[in-house]
Amino acid sequence: MKRRNKIHVYQLDEINQQDSTAYLFDLSKEELTHADEIQVPHRHDHYCCFLLEEGTIDMFVDFIPLQVNSEVLLISYPGQIHKVISSKNCKGQILVFDAKLTDERARRIIEDSLTKLAAPIINHEEQDWFRKLFTLIGSIIRTDKKGSLHNLLIRSLLDSFLYRATSLLQLQEKSNVHEYSARNIEITKKFRQAVQEQFKTIKKPSQYAERLNFSVSYLNDTVKAVTGFSLTYFIRQEVISEAQRLLHYSELSIKEIAYQLGYDDVKYFIRLFGKDTGKSPTEFRKSNSKAI
């Protein structure tokens, strides 16, 4: 079977011809209609933030369906897989910037979110605030009058964006889990982070509990109370998501993917994948080959 090339990673300098660490795109229906490359799965090595005033964009981010509209601010971080499915009457802006400009505290909030998508809901007032800030950032980026502190000025404006956006993300997470203590939420985030870093080599909930210095029952009860899901669910979701990426974007065999994900028993991996997705790895690969 002929396999497609691995997913392309767009570098910031590929889309930014102004030799700047940040860039602002004006978004229109025409641009999305003709930008064929965004309708093919791809990654970025930079942050890509969508702010719409009108219209909708239906897309997948790491295999999770999302509709971006005027009430959703999407903050896509480096490495996430994107594919635009459709767009309708879009008007807005896309802000892209070098990951190195990201404040470490804000970055951790975004990437360690209890949800896999950093897409806070915004009201009209917040949407107007972000729109004015994006416009200001764009004017600073494009100005010909650049002093010695020009890059520092851009960084400070990006900090303003990130601090406001992450504050909204935190507040919305807290409102969803307001009945739980800060300690329980922190424990849940530490577990999620550990799974993201070690799911290929550690599969047992008891091993994560030991590393975090909790009993497995306490850790499971805490995580389930905050998220509604067990430890096993998050471990398997991480495995299945990575398996889907490898099936979709690599030429590795099913056996090679199983080994890469830490499974010596290929038949067990196939059963696990089928139980979670409703398809065998081969069926998933074929169906997604036809979809692109």
Buried (B, 14 or more C-beta within 10 A) or exposed (E): EEEBEEBBEBEBBEBBEEEBBBBBBEBBBEBBEEEEEBBEBBBBBBBBBBBBBEBBBBBBBBBBEBBBBBBBBBBBBBEBBBBBEEBEEBEBBBBBBBBEBBBEEBBBBBBEBBEBBBBBEBEEEBBEBBBEBBEBBBEBBEEEEEEEEBBEBBBEBBBBBBBBBBEBBEEBBEEEBEEBEEEBBEBBBBBBEBBBEBBEEBBEBBBBBBEEEBEBEEBBBBBBBBBEEBBEBBBBBBBBBBBBBBBBBBEBEBEEBBBBBBBEEBEEBBEBBBEBBEBBBEBBBBEBBEEE
